[in-house]
Amino acid sequence: MTLALATAESILLAACRKHPGTLYRFEPEPRAALSETGAAAPRYPALAADRVASGTVFVLAATGDETNPAISFFLSDDGGDSFGSPIRVSAPGSTAGAHGENAPRLLVIDDGPIYAAWNEAEDIRVARSDSFGANFEAPVRVSDRPDSAWSGYVSIGAAPNGDLYAVWLDTRDADNAAGTFSVYLARSTNQGRSFGSNVRVARDVCPCCRPALAFGSGGEVLVFWRKVYPGSVRDMTAAVTRDGGRTFAPSRRIAEDGWRIEGCPDSGPATATVGRRIYAAWLTEAAPDRNGVRLSYTDDGGSTWSPARTVSQKVLDANYPSLSAADDGRMVLAFQGRDPDRRGGWAPIGGYVVEIRPDGTFSAPEALPAPANHSSVNRPIVSAGPNGRVLVAWTGTEAGKQTIFLERGRRWGAR
């Protein structure tokens, strides 16, 4: 170990002794980050931090009233101290579908385009920006569904070769079991300017749990969803394609949680990749010994998965995981839940972060500071930035209206 590394390690250990159980220093309290931008009722954020320009923060959100929402983009060049005026991404006069799991999605490519995806007019739309978010090109339609069907709950991701993928839930198949949808995929080989034909990935899918994507180091594309197994068991499942989505290997259950529930839990998986390792996190409430946010990983492109573990630990009502990998190899997970030691376990829903170590172990959940108005946290989204930085955004309320809160932190010992 070098002297500089040993010194940094000693600083980190001393800080952790002074603040036991904490890995991150957070702002004293989160704030309504977009309140000064003029945006009406910003909600359901997607969040990213630029890995090169460390002061740059991107937010995509639904704005406007509930009956006529738009998709808007916000940029901060001072690390989240302030944000510029909203840039409209969805077409003028259009009405986006944006709520909960069906919220917009944001993808920022290092030294490349910025992508936004959302549900609109029962379809999937994707728009791209080559101007660092100063403006977005006209949205393109992704779904080739028939008029009688509906498409929504989209996720997007970019493969190492630059191909852009979208996955979503779709109602076009009449041969699904009652109360279930299908998962479909489409690929763009021209950086989101157009998409190819839709490919069905799976049938009998939980109808309100957003599917997710991940990419292996060997060219694998992994699609994740909550499958409805016989007896209304709803467990997390994945399938792998090695030919760009033309064919898929048989799907594999990530973990046999055995969650039997007569209805959709409205909570899909989160995924992220570090090196060859792909992580997946999800909610289950199958049994007391495994209730909460679960985590598993694969080191072989989805062929096998590690035993699932409950990373939310003793936090009550844990839900809505979000994963983000930093360029230094850190993996950070955020989720919402209730402190078991406050108000008999019925304190307002708060946000938590967990750091996942390279050996697959993880830290204790660390509670985020609560807003001054004690607004509950709704669907936190995490972005792990450079030099130990971490940002978490979520939907809360201020003065009786929905708004987006932002909380920033640094890892102890990071500069």
C-alpha positions as a Python dict, from the first residue, in 0.01 Angstrom:
ca = {
    (1, 'M'): (0, 0, 0),
    (2, 'T'): (141, 342, -93),
    (3, 'L'): (180, 614, 168),
    (4, 'A'): (-87, 829, 0),
    (5, 'L'): (-331, 537, -9),
    (6, 'A'): (-254, 448, 352),
    (7, 'T'): (-315, 809, 456),
    (8, 'A'): (-648, 820, 270),
    (9, 'E'): (-747, 490, 430),
    (10, 'S'): (-663, 620, 777),
    (11, 'I'): (-872, 932, 717),
    (12, 'L'): (-1166, 717, 609),
    (13, 'L'): (-1135, 487, 911),
    (14, 'A'): (-1107, 782, 1152),
    (15, 'A'): (-1418, 942, 999),
    (16, 'C'): (-1614, 620, 1028),
    (17, 'R'): (-1512, 585, 1393),
    (18, 'K'): (-1629, 941, 1457),
    (19, 'H'): (-1957, 876, 1273),
    (20, 'P'): (-2021, 502, 1328),
    (21, 'G'): (-2238, 330, 1073),
    (22, 'T'): (-2198, 602, 809),
    (23, 'L'): (-2005, 597, 484),
    (24, 'Y'): (-2134, 922, 334),
    (25, 'R'): (-2155, 1284, 443),
    (26, 'F'): (-2483, 1430, 320),
    (27, 'E'): (-2618, 1781, 306),
    (28, 'P'): (-2799, 1877, 628),
    (29, 'E'): (-3130, 1845, 446),
    (30, 'P'): (-3256, 1795, 90),
    (31, 'R'): (-3417, 2078, -99),
    (32, 'A'): (-3676, 2126, -372),
    (33, 'A'): (-3413, 2146, -646),
    (34, 'L'): (-3630, 2270, -932),
    (35, 'S'): (-3846, 2520, -743),
    (36, 'E'): (-3668, 2820, -898),
    (37, 'T'): (-3681, 2697, -1260),
    (38, 'G'): (-4043, 2793, -1327),
    (39, 'A'): (-4143, 2430, -1387),
    (40, 'A'): (-4492, 2340, -1269),
    (41, 'A'): (-4514, 2041, -1032),
    (42, 'P'): (-4195, 1857, -1135),
    (43, 'R'): (-4217, 1490, -1036),
    (44, 'Y'): (-4092, 1136, -1107),
    (45, 'P'): (-3729, 1229, -1175),
    (46, 'A'): (-3466, 1044, -1371),
    (47, 'L'): (-3118, 1150, -1265),
    (48, 'A'): (-2762, 1139, -1398),
    (49, 'A'): (-2429, 1297, -1309),
    (50, 'D'): (-2168, 1356, -1576),
    (51, 'R'): (-1860, 1139, -1514),
    (52, 'V'): (-1625, 1384, -1686),
    (53, 'A'): (-1760, 1727, -1593),
    (54, 'S'): (-1809, 1660, -1223),
    (55, 'G'): (-2024, 1968, -1166),
    (56, 'T'): (-2285, 1867, -1423),
    (57, 'V'): (-2614, 1715, -1311),
    (58, 'F'): (-2900, 1610, -1540),
    (59, 'V'): (-3266, 1563, -1443),
    (60, 'L'): (-3555, 1443, -1659),
    (61, 'A'): (-3904, 1475, -1514),
    (62, 'A'): (-4275, 1501, -1575),
    (63, 'T'): (-4403, 1858, -1541),
    (64, 'G'): (-4740, 2032, -1560),
    (65, 'D'): (-5077, 1919, -1434),
    (66, 'E'): (-5170, 1553, -1402),
    (67, 'T'): (-5410, 1557, -1697),
    (68, 'N'): (-5167, 1719, -1942),
    (69, 'P'): (-4809, 1642, -1838),
    (70, 'A'): (-4500, 1716, -2043),
    (71, 'I'): (-4153, 1562, -2029),
    (72, 'S'): (-3890, 1824, -1941),
    (73, 'F'): (-3511, 1826, -1909),
    (74, 'F'): (-3308, 2026, -1657),
    (75, 'L'): (-2934, 2090, -1644),
    (76, 'S'): (-2713, 2207, -1359),
    (77, 'D'): (-2353, 2309, -1423),
    (78, 'D'): (-2274, 2383, -1058),
    (79, 'G'): (-2317, 2041, -906),
    (80, 'G'): (-2686, 2082, -834),
    (81, 'D'): (-2673, 2421, -660),
    (82, 'S'): (-2907, 2554, -930),
    (83, 'F'): (-3079, 2434, -1247),
    (84, 'G'): (-3158, 2611, -1571),
    (85, 'S'): (-3503, 2663, -1717),
    (86, 'P'): (-3687, 2350, -1832),
    (87, 'I'): (-3620, 2225, -2184),
    (88, 'R'): (-3930, 2057, -2327),
    (89, 'V'): (-3853, 1709, -2462),
    (90, 'S'): (-4200, 1578, -2552),
    (91, 'A'): (-4361, 1740, -2855),
    (92, 'P'): (-4570, 2055, -2798),
    (93, 'G'): (-4938, 1966, -2764),
    (94, 'S'): (-4866, 1603, -2674),
    (95, 'T'): (-4965, 1444, -2344),
    (96, 'A'): (-4715, 1214, -2177),
    (97, 'G'): (-4813, 924, -1957),
    (98, 'A'): (-4604, 966, -1643),
    (99, 'H'): (-4673, 822, -1301),
    (100, 'G'): (-4484, 595, -1065),
    (101, 'E'): (-4333, 298, -1247),
    (102, 'N'): (-4434, 450, -1580),
    (103, 'A'): (-4207, 753, -1527),
    (104, 'P'): (-3968, 890, -1793),
    (105, 'R'): (-3617, 748, -1827),
    (106, 'L'): (-3286, 925, -1892),
    (107, 'L'): (-2963, 792, -2041),
    (108, 'V'): (-2647, 1004, -2064),
    (109, 'I'): (-2359, 866, -2275),
    (110, 'D'): (-2008, 986, -2192),
    (111, 'D'): (-1901, 1212, -2480),
    (112, 'G'): (-2216, 1106, -2664),
    (113, 'P'): (-2589, 1175, -2694),
    (114, 'I'): (-2840, 1225, -2416),
    (115, 'Y'): (-3153, 1008, -2450),
    (116, 'A'): (-3498, 1044, -2300),
    (117, 'A'): (-3773, 778, -2316),
    (118, 'W'): (-4134, 789, -2201),
    (119, 'N'): (-4491, 671, -2260),
    (120, 'E'): (-4711, 887, -2482),
    (121, 'A'): (-5041, 824, -2661),
    (122, 'E'): (-5022, 454, -2562),
    (123, 'D'): (-4682, 428, -2734),
    (124, 'I'): (-4311, 450, -2651),
    (125, 'R'): (-4123, 765, -2751),
    (126, 'V'): (-3748, 829, -2752),
    (127, 'A'): (-3579, 1165, -2812),
    (128, 'R'): (-3209, 1242, -2834),
    (129, 'S'): (-2991, 1546, -2784),
    (130, 'D'): (-2651, 1605, -2944),
    (131, 'S'): (-2624, 1950, -2783),
    (132, 'F'): (-2564, 1850, -2422),
    (133, 'G'): (-2935, 1896, -2352),
    (134, 'A'): (-2971, 2246, -2498),
    (135, 'N'): (-3243, 2102, -2722),
    (136, 'F'): (-3381, 1763, -2822),
    (137, 'E'): (-3464, 1627, -3165),
    (138, 'A'): (-3823, 1536, -3248),
    (139, 'P'): (-3928, 1219, -3063),
    (140, 'V'): (-3939, 894, -3258),
    (141, 'R'): (-4195, 618, -3210),
    (142, 'V'): (-4051, 288, -3086),
    (143, 'S'): (-4353, 58, -3054),
    (144, 'D'): (-4506, -94, -3368),
    (145, 'R'): (-4810, -216, -3173),
    (146, 'P'): (-5152, -248, -3338),
    (147, 'D'): (-5404, 27, -3265),
    (148, 'S'): (-5590, -195, -3020),
    (149, 'A'): (-5286, -240, -2791),
    (150, 'W'): (-5099, -29, -2538),
    (151, 'S'): (-4724, 11, -2469),
    (152, 'G'): (-4564, 162, -2158),
    (153, 'Y'): (-4325, 125, -1863),
    (154, 'V'): (-4015, 170, -2078),
    (155, 'S'): (-3647, 132, -1988),
    (156, 'I'): (-3354, 217, -2215),
    (157, 'G'): (-2985, 128, -2223),
    (158, 'A'): (-2684, 142, -2450),
    (159, 'A'): (-2466, -160, -2527),
    (160, 'P'): (-2087, -127, -2531),
    (161, 'N'): (-2096, -113, -2914),
    (162, 'G'): (-2327, 192, -2901),
    (163, 'D'): (-2653, 19, -2999),
    (164, 'L'): (-2951, 160, -2810),
    (165, 'Y'): (-3216, -75, -2669),
    (166, 'A'): (-3565, -15, -2531),
    (167, 'V'): (-3778, -265, -2338),
    (168, 'W'): (-4134, -214, -2222),
    (169, 'L'): (-4464, -374, -2125),
    (170, 'D'): (-4715, -438, -2403),
    (171, 'T'): (-5075, -561, -2431),
    (172, 'R'): (-5078, -673, -2797),
    (173, 'D'): (-5070, -1051, -2733),
    (174, 'A'): (-5404, -1223, -2685),
    (175, 'D'): (-5241, -1549, -2569),
    (176, 'N'): (-5119, -1408, -2237),
    (177, 'A'): (-5270, -1535, -1913),
    (178, 'A'): (-5547, -1316, -1776),
    (179, 'G'): (-5416, -1003, -1607),
    (180, 'T'): (-5067, -1024, -1756),
    (181, 'F'): (-4878, -841, -2031),
    (182, 'S'): (-4577, -914, -2252),
    (183, 'V'): (-4227, -768, -2255),
    (184, 'Y'): (-4107, -634, -2590),
    (185, 'L'): (-3768, -508, -2708),
    (186, 'A'): (-3650, -287, -2993),
    (187, 'R'): (-3298, -195, -3102),
    (188, 'S'): (-3156, 117, -3264),
    (189, 'T'): (-2829, 88, -3456),
    (190, 'N'): (-2815, 459, -3542),
    (191, 'Q'): (-2805, 619, -3196),
    (192, 'G'): (-3178, 647, -3145),
    (193, 'R'): (-3273, 808, -3475),
    (194, 'S'): (-3493, 507, -3553),
    (195, 'F'): (-3572, 163, -3409),
    (196, 'G'): (-3610, -177, -3568),
    (197, 'S'): (-3899, -420, -3547),
    (198, 'N'): (-4032, -511, -3204),
    (199, 'V'): (-3935, -850, -3061),
    (200, 'R'): (-4137, -1028, -2795),
    (201, 'V'): (-3910, -1131, -2508),
    (202, 'A'): (-4163, -1290, -2271),
    (203, 'R'): (-4530, -1352, -2202),
    (204, 'D'): (-4725, -1371, -1875),
    (205, 'V'): (-4552, -1070, -1721),
    (206, 'C'): (-4666, -875, -1416),
    (207, 'P'): (-4853, -581, -1570),
    (208, 'C'): (-4721, -281, -1371),
    (209, 'C'): (-4359, -375, -1290),
    (210, 'R'): (-4124, -195, -1526),
    (211, 'P'): (-3875, -427, -1704),
    (212, 'A'): (-3505, -343, -1711),
    (213, 'L'): (-3191, -391, -1922),
    (214, 'A'): (-2825, -473, -1859),
    (215, 'F'): (-2528, -552, -2081),
    (216, 'G'): (-2256, -814, -2040),
    (217, 'S'): (-1892, -779, -2132),
    (218, 'G'): (-1925, -1056, -2392),
    (219, 'G'): (-2195, -888, -2599),
    (220, 'E'): (-2487, -1021, -2393),
    (221, 'V'): (-2804, -816, -2360),
    (222, 'L'): (-3006, -908, -2050),
    (223, 'V'): (-3374, -826, -2005),
    (224, 'F'): (-3532, -844, -1656),
    (225, 'W'): (-3898, -862, -1558),
    (226, 'R'): (-4133, -993, -1291),
    (227, 'K'): (-4287, -1310, -1430),
    (228, 'V'): (-4620, -1451, -1315),
    (229, 'Y'): (-4562, -1820, -1242),
    (230, 'P'): (-4839, -2075, -1174),
    (231, 'G'): (-5028, -1999, -855),
    (232, 'S'): (-4977, -1621, -902),
    (233, 'V'): (-4616, -1639, -783),
    (234, 'R'): (-4440, -1324, -904),
    (235, 'D'): (-4061, -1363, -903),
    (236, 'M'): (-3781, -1178, -1079),
    (237, 'T'): (-3672, -1335, -1407),
    (238, 'A'): (-3415, -1264, -1679),
    (239, 'A'): (-3339, -1374, -2035),
    (240, 'V'): (-3025, -1324, -2242),
    (241, 'T'): (-2976, -1251, -2611),
    (242, 'R'): (-2637, -1273, -2779),
    (243, 'D'): (-2748, -1169, -3128),
    (244, 'G'): (-2883, -820, -3068),
    (245, 'G'): (-3232, -927, -2966),
    (246, 'R'): (-3320, -1154, -3256),
    (247, 'T'): (-3336, -1464, -3031),
    (248, 'F'): (-3330, -1523, -2657),
    (249, 'A'): (-3208, -1812, -2445),
    (250, 'P'): (-3469, -1968, -2213),
    (251, 'S'): (-3551, -1732, -1928),
    (252, 'R'): (-3401, -1794, -1584),
    (253, 'R'): (-3546, -1714, -1243),
    (254, 'I'): (-3293, -1495, -1062),
    (255, 'A'): (-3416, -1609, -720),
    (256, 'E'): (-3697, -1837, -613),
    (257, 'D'): (-3851, -1598, -366),
    (258, 'G'): (-4192, -1760, -408),
    (259, 'W'): (-4384, -1434, -369),
    (260, 'R'): (-4748, -1531, -405),
    (261, 'I'): (-4966, -1223, -451),
    (262, 'E'): (-5298, -1174, -628),
    (263, 'G'): (-5213, -846, -793),
    (264, 'C'): (-4922, -648, -931),
    (265, 'P'): (-4685, -498, -670),
    (266, 'D'): (-4603, -208, -906),
    (267, 'S'): (-4229, -246, -844),
    (268, 'G'): (-3980, -356, -1108),
    (269, 'P'): (-3608, -442, -1097),
    (270, 'A'): (-3304, -214, -1090),
    (271, 'T'): (-2980, -313, -1265),
    (272, 'A'): (-2623, -188, -1299),
    (273, 'T'): (-2289, -321, -1422),
    (274, 'V'): (-1934, -300, -1284),
    (275, 'G'): (-1671, -470, -1497),
    (276, 'R'): (-1796, -821, -1572),
    (277, 'R'): (-2046, -819, -1285),
    (278, 'I'): (-2414, -737, -1342),
    (279, 'Y'): (-2625, -657, -1037),
    (280, 'A'): (-3003, -678, -1005),
    (281, 'A'): (-3214, -552, -714),
    (282, 'W'): (-3587, -593, -660),
    (283, 'L'): (-3867, -606, -405),
    (284, 'T'): (-4018, -918, -257),
    (285, 'E'): (-4254, -973, 36),
    (286, 'A'): (-4259, -1350, 12),
    (287, 'A'): (-4171, -1434, 374),
    (288, 'P'): (-4042, -1258, 689),
    (289, 'D'): (-3688, -1388, 636),
    (290, 'R'): (-3664, -1235, 288),
    (291, 'N'): (-3901, -938, 280),
    (292, 'G'): (-3759, -616, 140),
    (293, 'V'): (-3511, -518, -130),
    (294, 'R'): (-3315, -819, -253),
    (295, 'L'): (-2986, -824, -443),
    (296, 'S'): (-2813, -1079, -666),
    (297, 'Y'): (-2538, -1067, -928),
    (298, 'T'): (-2401, -1263, -1220),
    (299, 'D'): (-2037, -1283, -1332),
    (300, 'D'): (-2105, -1493, -1643),
    (301, 'G'): (-2350, -1286, -1846),
    (302, 'G'): (-2664, -1420, -1681),
    (303, 'S'): (-2597, -1795, -1690),
    (304, 'T'): (-2580, -1822, -1310),
    (305, 'W'): (-2674, -1591, -1024),
    (306, 'S'): (-2542, -1548, -672),
    (307, 'P'): (-2773, -1635, -380),
    (308, 'A'): (-3008, -1342, -327),
    (309, 'R'): (-2963, -1139, -8),
    (310, 'T'): (-3183, -877, 156),
    (311, 'V'): (-2990, -551, 139),
    (312, 'S'): (-3261, -339, 304),
    (313, 'Q'): (-3198, -542, 621),
    (314, 'K'): (-3422, -418, 907),
    (315, 'V'): (-3574, -119, 725),
    (316, 'L'): (-3953, -157, 714),
    (317, 'D'): (-4167, -122, 401),
    (318, 'A'): (-3852, -116, 185),
    (319, 'N'): (-3926, -71, -185),
    (320, 'Y'): (-3825, 84, -518),
    (321, 'P'): (-3453, 8, -547),
    (322, 'S'): (-3225, 215, -769),
    (323, 'L'): (-2867, 114, -857),
    (324, 'S'): (-2577, 320, -989),
    (325, 'A'): (-2214, 232, -1055),
    (326, 'A'): (-1938, 491, -1016),
    (327, 'D'): (-1627, 504, -1230),
    (328, 'D'): (-1416, 405, -928),
    (329, 'G'): (-1600, 72, -899),
    (330, 'R'): (-1840, 172, -622),
    (331, 'M'): (-2194, 39, -651),
    (332, 'V'): (-2456, 241, -467),
    (333, 'L'): (-2814, 133, -407),
    (334, 'A'): (-3094, 364, -293),
    (335, 'F'): (-3442, 266, -178),
    (336, 'Q'): (-3727, 396, 33),
    (337, 'G'): (-3856, 261, 363),
    (338, 'R'): (-3945, 333, 726),
    (339, 'D'): (-3714, 350, 1026),
    (340, 'P'): (-3809, 59, 1255),
    (341, 'D'): (-3703, 258, 1564),
    (342, 'R'): (-3912, 571, 1502),
    (343, 'R'): (-4282, 607, 1585),
    (344, 'G'): (-4320, 234, 1623),
    (345, 'G'): (-4211, 184, 1263),
    (346, 'W'): (-4459, 439, 1124),
    (347, 'A'): (-4239, 744, 1071),
    (348, 'P'): (-4270, 909, 727),
    (349, 'I'): (-4113, 709, 445),
    (350, 'G'): (-3748, 803, 411),
    (351, 'G'): (-3463, 739, 170),
    (352, 'Y'): (-3170, 504, 231),
    (353, 'V'): (-2841, 426, 61),
    (354, 'V'): (-2631, 110, 72),
    (355, 'E'): (-2282, 63, -72),
    (356, 'I'): (-2212, -275, -232),
    (357, 'R'): (-1854, -396, -210),
    (358, 'P'): (-1665, -584, -485),
    (359, 'D'): (-1688, -908, -285),
    (360, 'G'): (-2070, -887, -290),
    (361, 'T'): (-2109, -781, 73),
    (362, 'F'): (-2274, -451, 157),
    (363, 'S'): (-2293, -176, 416),
    (364, 'A'): (-2576, -113, 657),
    (365, 'P'): (-2854, 107, 516),
    (366, 'E'): (-2778, 472, 580),
    (367, 'A'): (-3077, 706, 617),
    (368, 'L'): (-3083, 1022, 410),
    (369, 'P'): (-3160, 1349, 590),
    (370, 'A'): (-3533, 1421, 581),
    (371, 'P'): (-3685, 1733, 423),
    (372, 'A'): (-3765, 2010, 671),
    (373, 'N'): (-4136, 1958, 603),
    (374, 'H'): (-4106, 1582, 672),
    (375, 'S'): (-4245, 1501, 326),
    (376, 'S'): (-4228, 1128, 253),
    (377, 'V'): (-3981, 999, -5),
    (378, 'N'): (-4137, 854, -321),
    (379, 'R'): (-3924, 639, -554),
    (380, 'P'): (-3568, 761, -493),
    (381, 'I'): (-3326, 759, -786),
    (382, 'V'): (-2950, 743, -723),
    (383, 'S'): (-2655, 852, -935),
    (384, 'A'): (-2300, 772, -819),
    (385, 'G'): (-2070, 1044, -948),
    (386, 'P'): (-1691, 1075, -960),
    (387, 'N'): (-1463, 1123, -657),
    (388, 'G'): (-1697, 966, -406),
    (389, 'R'): (-1997, 1183, -489),
    (390, 'V'): (-2352, 1051, -472),
    (391, 'L'): (-2682, 1219, -560),
    (392, 'V'): (-3033, 1102, -478),
    (393, 'A'): (-3354, 1257, -613),
    (394, 'W'): (-3716, 1172, -545),
    (395, 'T'): (-4072, 1300, -560),
    (396, 'G'): (-4208, 1465, -248),
    (397, 'T'): (-4450, 1741, -158),
    (398, 'E'): (-4400, 2106, -70),
    (399, 'A'): (-4687, 2340, 11),
    (400, 'G'): (-4929, 2065, -89),
    (401, 'K'): (-4782, 2022, -439),
    (402, 'Q'): (-4557, 1756, -587),
    (403, 'T'): (-4197, 1854, -637),
    (404, 'I'): (-3853, 1695, -677),
    (405, 'F'): (-3609, 1688, -388),
    (406, 'L'): (-3234, 1649, -434),
    (407, 'E'): (-2984, 1528, -173),
    (408, 'R'): (-2607, 1531, -230),
    (409, 'G'): (-2336, 1346, -45),
    (410, 'R'): (-1969, 1248, -49),
    (411, 'R'): (-1799, 937, 69),
    (412, 'W'): (-1592, 992, 384),
    (413, 'G'): (-1235, 1071, 286),
    (414, 'A'): (-1331, 1170, -71),
    (415, 'R'): (-1253, 1519, -197),
}
